[in-house]
Amino acid sequence: MPLMIDWPEIIAAWAIMAASALLQGCVGFGYALVAGPLLILLGPHWVPGPLILGAVALTISTWRRDWRLTTPEERRSIVKEVLWSTLGRLPGIALGATALLWIPQQRMGLLVGGMVLLAVGMSLVTRPFHPQPATLIGAGLLSGFMGTTASVGGPPMAILYQWLPANRFRVTLAVFFTFGAILSVLGLAIVGRFGLTELMLGILMTPGVMAGFFLSNPLVGHLEKKNLRPWVLALATLSALAAIQHGLRHL
């Protein structure tokens, strides 16, 4: 591996990924909100590429688990909605990947922390937006930009679906993020921000991600009945502030 990563750092990364994947596996979001700022404290090499790639195993697993609980009509709606939102995500990815060409790696703590705080603020929006072509394209655009630059693409989409039943919420976001993560990785590779190092780090994250997902399986039926959203957002805010503080020390 090009980078020298020691076992304490690897174990810490696994713990962060397991906790973040557990949250998302249960409630449908929270993975990057929590993991992004904490991984930045370990080192800027973990974000955004490896964190985005690590999400693929989680989103595919969530998709497979929750898809069987949807009706044929819901599945048709999910496919159409994901197509519209992905149409918006493509230019968002292009903008995000281009922006990373101008951002030094030492500033990633500030970027990720700032994006997470913005994402938390967006997640607090309570106006009942509805998944329609215009709102889906707009949310996809924001999600693509935020997801590519800072791995935090969840809140724009979560705002559209926060009023839907928990399973419909989780599976729709899982399908969208599966394709979105792959597209973001391709965008990062085109601008030279995703290579062999990021690939190896992303693969290295997988044990932690899958441990968190499997832990979520017996809990999802119980935790989705509770309001975990304030706790996730509070933890994300603290993590973001820590990442910003870390970034300011390296200016």
Phi, psi and omega per residue, in radians:
M1 nan 2.288 -3.094
P2 -1.009 -0.663 3.134
L3 -1.534 2.573 3.063
M4 -1.578 1.767 -3.140
I5 -1.919 2.143 -3.127
D6 -1.592 2.914 -3.059
W7 -1.090 -0.716 3.086
P8 -0.989 -0.686 3.118
E9 -1.182 -0.726 3.122
I10 -1.088 -0.792 -3.141
I11 -1.114 -0.697 3.095
A12 -1.104 -0.722 3.109
A13 -1.104 -0.734 3.104
W14 -1.056 -0.755 -3.131
A15 -1.106 -0.741 3.119
I16 -1.104 -0.774 -3.117
M17 -1.173 -0.685 3.141
A18 -1.112 -0.792 -3.136
A19 -1.129 -0.734 -3.119
S20 -1.201 -0.716 3.118
A21 -1.180 -0.615 3.076
L22 -1.061 -0.785 3.124
L23 -1.083 -0.860 -3.095
Q24 -1.185 -0.645 3.118
G25 -1.073 -0.511 -3.120
C26 -1.527 -0.795 -2.982
V27 -1.967 -0.153 3.055
G28 1.742 -0.243 3.082
F29 -2.672 3.030 3.136
G30 2.021 -0.247 -3.069
Y31 -1.015 -1.109 -3.066
A32 -1.339 -0.515 3.105
L33 -0.989 -0.715 -3.109
V34 -1.545 -0.793 -3.016
A35 -1.256 -0.659 -3.060
G36 -0.967 -1.014 -3.129
P37 -1.101 -0.630 -3.129
L38 -1.216 -0.676 3.113
L39 -1.174 -0.579 3.084
I40 -1.031 -0.616 3.116
L41 -1.139 -0.505 3.072
L42 -1.319 -0.650 -3.137
G43 2.863 2.506 -3.093
P44 -1.156 -0.256 -3.127
H45 -1.201 -0.268 -3.123
W46 -1.423 -0.257 -3.030
V47 -2.317 2.494 0.010
P48 -1.612 -0.455 -2.982
G49 -0.955 -0.978 -3.124
P50 -1.051 -0.681 3.134
L51 -1.128 -0.709 3.109
I52 -1.136 -0.788 -3.141
L53 -1.109 -0.674 3.110
G54 -1.060 -0.465 -3.121
A55 -1.235 -0.400 -3.038
V56 -1.081 -0.786 3.125
A57 -1.076 -0.658 -3.139
L58 -1.197 -0.809 -3.080
T59 -1.203 -0.663 3.099
I60 -1.129 -0.725 3.141
S61 -1.124 -0.743 3.109
T62 -1.137 -0.734 3.112
W63 -1.002 -0.868 -3.117
R64 -1.107 -0.680 -3.093
R65 -1.213 -0.764 -2.984
D66 -1.640 -0.294 -3.110
W67 -1.071 -0.656 -3.087
R68 -1.174 -0.263 -3.141
L69 -1.592 -0.004 -3.138
T70 -1.674 2.745 3.098
T71 -1.528 2.832 3.085
P72 -0.973 -0.678 3.122
E73 -1.129 -0.740 3.111
E74 -1.106 -0.670 3.139
R75 -1.119 -0.714 3.098
R76 -1.115 -0.714 3.112
S77 -1.119 -0.727 -3.137
I78 -1.073 -0.772 -3.131
V79 -1.055 -0.817 -3.138
K80 -1.117 -0.741 -3.118
E81 -1.159 -0.686 3.125
V82 -1.170 -0.634 3.095
L83 -1.101 -0.781 3.126
W84 -1.123 -0.790 -3.099
S85 -1.208 -0.582 3.090
T86 -1.205 -0.558 3.051
L87 -1.035 -0.649 3.065
G88 -1.353 -0.558 -3.081
R89 -1.169 -0.571 -3.079
L90 -1.009 -0.915 3.083
P91 -1.161 -0.504 3.080
G92 -1.118 -0.692 3.089
I93 -1.124 -0.759 -3.140
A94 -1.065 -0.762 3.113
L95 -1.130 -0.746 -3.120
G96 -1.150 -0.775 3.135
A97 -1.117 -0.662 3.100
T98 -1.147 -0.705 3.138
A99 -1.075 -0.605 -3.118
L100 -1.178 -0.360 3.087
L101 -1.125 -0.394 -3.052
W102 -1.865 0.027 -3.076
I103 -1.915 2.023 3.092
P104 -1.113 2.615 -3.125
Q105 -1.053 -0.527 -3.134
Q106 -1.167 -0.318 -3.132
R107 -1.648 0.046 -3.073
M108 -1.104 -0.559 3.104
G109 -1.045 -0.757 3.111
L110 -1.154 -0.741 -3.126
L111 -1.115 -0.886 -3.101
V112 -1.110 -0.799 3.130
G113 -1.046 -0.772 3.133
G114 -1.143 -0.728 3.121
M115 -1.131 -0.678 3.132
V116 -1.154 -0.735 3.100
L117 -1.087 -0.713 3.068
L118 -1.083 -0.735 -3.131
A119 -1.127 -0.697 3.090
V120 -1.082 -0.765 3.109
G121 -1.066 -0.724 3.115
M122 -1.134 -0.626 -3.116
S123 -1.204 -0.308 3.138
L124 -1.467 -0.109 3.103
V125 -1.092 2.260 -3.095
T126 -1.946 -0.052 3.110
R127 -1.122 2.301 -3.074
P128 -1.333 1.428 2.989
F129 -1.203 2.718 -3.127
H130 -2.168 2.546 3.134
P131 -1.233 1.647 3.056
Q132 -2.155 2.846 -3.075
P133 -0.859 -0.807 -3.096
A134 -1.150 -0.801 -3.122
T135 -1.224 -0.595 3.115
L136 -1.170 -0.738 3.112
I137 -1.135 -0.763 3.129
G138 -1.102 -0.791 3.118
A139 -1.140 -0.673 3.109
G140 -1.114 -0.679 3.104
L141 -1.062 -0.881 3.130
L142 -1.112 -0.725 -3.137
S143 -1.098 -0.718 3.126
G144 -1.107 -0.761 -3.138
F145 -1.171 -0.864 -3.094
M146 -1.198 -0.647 -3.131
G147 -1.209 -0.631 -3.115
T148 -1.328 -0.694 -3.095
T149 -1.383 -0.643 -3.013
A150 -2.353 0.164 3.130
S151 1.157 0.221 -3.061
V152 -1.974 1.341 -3.096
G153 -1.844 0.077 -3.031
G154 -1.301 -0.832 -2.993
P155 -0.976 -0.740 3.131
P156 -0.985 -0.699 3.111
M157 -1.332 -0.653 -3.120
A158 -1.081 -0.575 3.132
I159 -1.069 -0.678 -3.127
L160 -1.203 -0.531 -2.980
Y161 -1.927 0.073 -3.030
Q162 -1.158 -0.252 -3.123
W163 -1.659 -0.079 -3.100
L164 -1.526 2.832 3.070
P165 -0.966 2.638 -2.996
A166 -0.989 -0.762 -3.099
N167 -1.164 -0.740 3.118
R168 -1.088 -0.684 3.098
F169 -1.064 -0.901 -3.059
R170 -1.123 -0.821 -3.022
V171 -1.232 -0.639 3.122
T172 -1.121 -0.817 3.127
L173 -1.147 -0.591 3.128
A174 -1.130 -0.762 3.121
V175 -1.118 -0.830 -3.132
F176 -1.044 -0.785 -3.072
F177 -1.292 -0.442 3.074
T178 -1.082 -0.911 3.128
F179 -1.227 -0.664 -3.125
G180 -1.107 -0.715 -3.136
A181 -1.132 -0.738 3.128
I182 -1.098 -0.757 3.125
L183 -1.142 -0.678 3.120
S184 -1.140 -0.702 3.091
V185 -1.073 -0.750 3.104
L186 -1.088 -0.714 3.104
G187 -1.086 -0.747 3.114
L188 -1.133 -0.660 3.129
A189 -1.128 -0.656 -3.118
I190 -1.097 -0.656 -3.113
V191 -1.642 0.178 3.053
G192 1.410 0.332 3.136
R193 -1.871 0.211 3.046
F194 -2.540 2.003 -3.134
G195 -2.415 -2.674 -3.074
L196 -1.092 -0.701 3.141
T197 -1.059 -0.843 -3.133
E198 -1.142 -0.634 3.101
L199 -1.081 -0.807 -3.125
M200 -1.153 -0.696 3.110
L201 -1.155 -0.689 3.104
G202 -1.096 -0.747 3.096
I203 -1.134 -0.655 -3.138
L204 -1.088 -0.464 -3.138
M205 -1.312 -0.341 -2.952
T206 -0.984 -0.756 3.127
P207 -0.992 -0.723 3.108
G208 -1.151 -0.738 3.126
V209 -1.054 -0.855 -3.074
M210 -1.222 -0.583 3.070
A211 -1.067 -0.768 3.123
G212 -1.121 -0.720 3.133
F213 -1.104 -0.819 -3.117
F214 -1.122 -0.580 3.062
L215 -1.174 -0.492 -3.121
S216 -1.296 -0.423 -3.051
N217 -1.005 -0.879 3.133
P218 -1.306 -0.243 -3.073
L219 -1.686 -0.389 -2.958
V220 -1.023 -0.671 -3.131
G221 -1.159 -0.468 -3.133
H222 -1.581 -0.786 -3.040
L223 -1.261 -0.501 -3.128
E224 -1.196 -0.222 3.082
K225 -1.512 -0.174 -3.140
K226 -1.851 2.754 -3.127
N227 -1.597 1.556 3.133
L228 -1.496 -0.190 -3.033
R229 -0.958 -0.824 3.137
P230 -1.055 -0.621 -3.131
W231 -1.213 -0.723 3.111
V232 -1.086 -0.803 -3.103
L233 -1.188 -0.623 3.102
A234 -1.139 -0.781 3.119
L235 -1.137 -0.684 3.114
A236 -1.102 -0.685 3.128
T237 -1.116 -0.796 3.107
L238 -1.085 -0.723 3.121
S239 -1.114 -0.728 -3.141
A240 -1.115 -0.739 3.118
L241 -1.109 -0.654 3.096
A242 -1.151 -0.708 3.130
A243 -1.149 -0.697 3.113
I244 -1.129 -0.760 3.105
Q245 -1.043 -0.733 3.121
H246 -1.103 -0.734 3.137
G247 -1.160 -0.648 3.135
L248 -1.139 -0.539 3.139
R249 -1.219 -0.335 -3.091
H250 -1.852 0.233 3.091
L251 -1.253 nan nan
